[in-house]
Amino acid sequence: MEVAQLVTVLIILLLVATGVALLSRWWRMPYVAGLVLAGLAITELLPQRIGLDDSLILNLFLPILLFEAAINTDTSRLRSTIKPITLLAGPGVVIASGVITLVLKFGLGLSWIPALLVGVILANTDTVSVIAVFKEVLVPSRLSTIVEGETLFNDIFTLVLFNLVLNVSVTGSFSILGGLQQLFVAIAGSILVGLALGYLSTGSTGLLARMDDPLSSILLTVAVALGTFQIGQALGVSGGVAVVVAGLVFGTIGLVRQISASNKLTLLSFWECASFGVNSFIFLLIGIEINLITLWQTLPAVLLTFLACQVARLVSVYGLLVLVRWFDRPIPWRWQHVLFIGNIKGSLSMALALSIPTSLAGREQLIAIVFGTVLLSLVGQGLSLPWFIKRLHLSEFSKFRQQIEELQAQLMTAKAAQDELDSLLRSGVLPKAVYEEMRSAYQVRVAGAEKTLREIYNRRPNDLDASIGERAKLDAIRRRLLLAEKGALNEAIRKQILSEEIVRSRLQKLDEQLLNLEDD
């Protein structure tokens, strides 16, 4: 495609994405579903047909999406929900892949390898689509964390399994022991690569600690995201896993400890824009890439595959989450319904389908099946999920919670401004007289918010509304405090400050307190 045509195509796509963003707000529809439908509609407007490139998605778009999701992940909340996340993203992917594979093998008569590839590809849940819905419809924060964590690690496990199946198709042999060994090496190696590059850029002597301007920090994060993926791939491990680990390290250490509030805001805003732009192009291209004639010809196979995905998700969600009550707080049934309906497919499934080797027999049929299933999922489940959440009454926002969050917002913004003022004073930018005047103004806001919050938190439970939704914020704060206590005890035992017997006893009590907290 010539440069002039490429520029014309980009302008059309940007205008369409802007229009979809406006219409999705007016019509209360998910943005990503609107993009796919718009892509179907504008195919004839483009000067030349374009489509998804699996190499572009896997090497550029995917690292950006994974890194943005990772740096915004609250690791304290992730630790508190790691058990259900691990079940859904690990065994859940294996079970879903198996169910879809069996349906395609015996329902469509596919060979084992093609059926396995499609099973693994469609076991993946698209992070962007689900989180985009959660940004429009309020859900409990613990449920949101479970969904974010599951979709994030679901991507990781899907990539590893896909590469494992491809290796089997190339070598023509498979052993359980060898497969488990490859799986362990891929995941462990990826974690090590991600940790090494994450700490190299954010450690006390890392690159981020030497930078004091947001533009350099942005360039560093882009280099870390893209470079970590390429290094992981070059070393024969999963670049996606490495990017997620590096992003978690960067978000936990770099953003919290090493940059100022203004730099952090600039950095996060950049990554939010980058993720939004990448997603807009991907979902528009998904709509453009789907050939409606081919979709119509393969419609029976697509419908059967879509049904298989729902059955697979039903088995993995309701079957596995029954086990959670044995070792963690049980997941409410209404939440499980959201996890089931929220099984939306997206860009990673499309990219993996396009990366199926051309030498594989029936490749075009497999791609058509995956594309059709993704389209049905994005439009059908994407449009119905917000309505479904509202019907379950998960998005109610009480006056009590609104009051708490307004006070918290006032407190957080005032303290962030004070931290920035302290930084400006230390660097010599701000005279001390001006600093003291401006800081005292913020201190008035801090004191007022703290006083009101203290009065609310000191009320007896009977004075508050007894509903779970209104206790959620208090329990969320208590949970973070308990997790901080656990972290301090683990650090004490690591440094041999306290005896193991005392620490284990205290940790058990803390775990019991965590289990007794209400779901938020």
Order of alpha helices (4+ residues) and beta strands (2+ residues): alpha-alpha-alpha-alpha-alpha-alpha-alpha-alpha-alpha-alpha-alpha-alpha-alpha-alpha-alpha-alpha-alpha-alpha-alpha-alpha-alpha-alpha-alpha
